[in-house]
Amino acid sequence: MAQVTLRKLVKHYDETPAVRGIDLEISDKEFVVLVGPSGCGKSTTLRMIAGLEDITGGDVLIGGEVVNDVPPKDRDIAMVFQNYALYPHMSVYENMSFGLRLKKTPKDEITRRVQNAAQILDISELLERKPKQLSGGQRQRVAMGRAIVRDPKVFLFDEPLSNLDAKLRVQMRTEIKKVHQKVRTTTVYVTHDQVEAMTLADRVVVMNGGNIEQVGTPNDLYHSPSTKFVAGFIGSPAMNFLPCALDEAAGGLRVRLSDQLSFPVPQERTARYRPHLGRGRLLFGLRPENIMEQRPHLEANQNPFEVELEVTEPMGMETLVYFLVQGMEVCGRVNPNAGARDGKRIKLVADLNNMHLIDDESGKVL
């Protein structure tokens, strides 16, 4: 069992808190991604799991055993770094087998493990090359291979794709997912890229300011964020947030965005939102894909409205449209054939089935 458990984990640099008492359970064979902006504590957390950072408070458990005072080499983990960390004078084979040779692993066992890892990563023909003869993506595969041959309890990835170009990042993302499907090892992966997090993870841990904001499946975080931070961080383009007020209307509720624009709240949400009637500092949240061109047949809780477009961004398979509500920019996604043009008035539809109401003061989704 290679379960990883963090209990009240704390890290301070002098008087500055980097990680503020987080709790997290990572199951055996699970792929968990820590995601958040720079300085949120995700890499520090990973380095404490690895033993590369001293722990100020709390515990790290691997396989049910506290490893706070266990040296990194004895934790049975393998780490893949951002900068590959390959030895330039060694061949790919020598780089991948280096850790096993230090442990005095038998030669035939080393050969078997290296060839097996090379086959998984499709780098068998590169084993005699030196790192300088490899592309960035190939070097990253070698770094992954060096981790795989050790057959560790836990893989740790520290922003491994951030040095690659955009096309290669997409390709390597797929490779990492394939590798995890073949080598079912508990994996903790750190990135600031929410797309990476959403596409790779069994569960995503969103961090902010040294705290965990929310833990859940990619689908949970996208459709049911618990805070404004998570709602705004997950998804690209980001969720639209607009100041709003709740009004009573014919036995139901309306969410008012301006004197000219208001929408009826879906009936099934009325009871949940009613306690917040007349309350100030509320935000209305709606993702761009829930603002679309008008269609002949509207579904329940889809409400038409008309606006003048400020800017349009043709993306090929869709067009992003931007307009203002009370001086605040709002983004929608429409069909390329919807006739969206800069400065043109257009009829759009807001899908209130996917709306969020947020307490702006606490940041909590209501």
C-alpha angles and dihedrals in degrees: 000000000000101000114157118211128185115195120191088326114193133180126182127181101207101307095338115102113220099169119024111204103299126185121205137161117202113189126223111280092006122140107220123180123203108208135175144111124298112291096023093120100252098123091041089054091050092049091051089053088050093047093242092117127049114242116239093196143346131034141284114206125191116187090353095303125112108241100179092121098031113111115244093249091058097048094082093232131131122210130203112202134207093245098046092234094218122165104246095208094053128080121241089260092051092047092050094046098042097098092046092050090053088055090052092242112177113267096239090051090050091051092049094049095045094048091047092051092045090053092050090050096039094237100116091120092053099059095105096046127099120236092253088063092057134084121239092260092049091050090052090052090052090052089051090047091053088056095045096052090060090062091215129185091240136024116211119196119191108197091307096175101046094099094054128090119255097262093047091048090059091048094048091047088060091046092053091050091050091049091052090051090054099037104041098201127146105263132195112190127186124204140147089211110097092196089059090048094049096046098044108035134092083196131008124215111204111204129193129174094348093309134100108246097185141343121206149111115297088254093052093050093047099047102026109033113173097207139033089245093058092042091053097040098050115066134039122258088032125247115276115245121196131173109248145169131221116231132187111243127176096322093318137070134259127202109221118207097169140343088274101038129057135141133206112250112239109265093237090060097048096093092047094050100037095086087062096058112134092010118139129225099039123153128209113215126196129160119235092246088060090061106071143153117285115271132200093247120038122201124223114297093013107128127194124222137162129233142165112247119233099188137000127202114198108210099176102246091040141007123232112218126197127199137159130252113184089341093306121118118242126191127211135176120228138172113272088239094054091100096242112170134168110270094009125126114238138179112238135178127225114209103215092184085084100040123127128207114208134191100229093201098055097024090229122143107235 
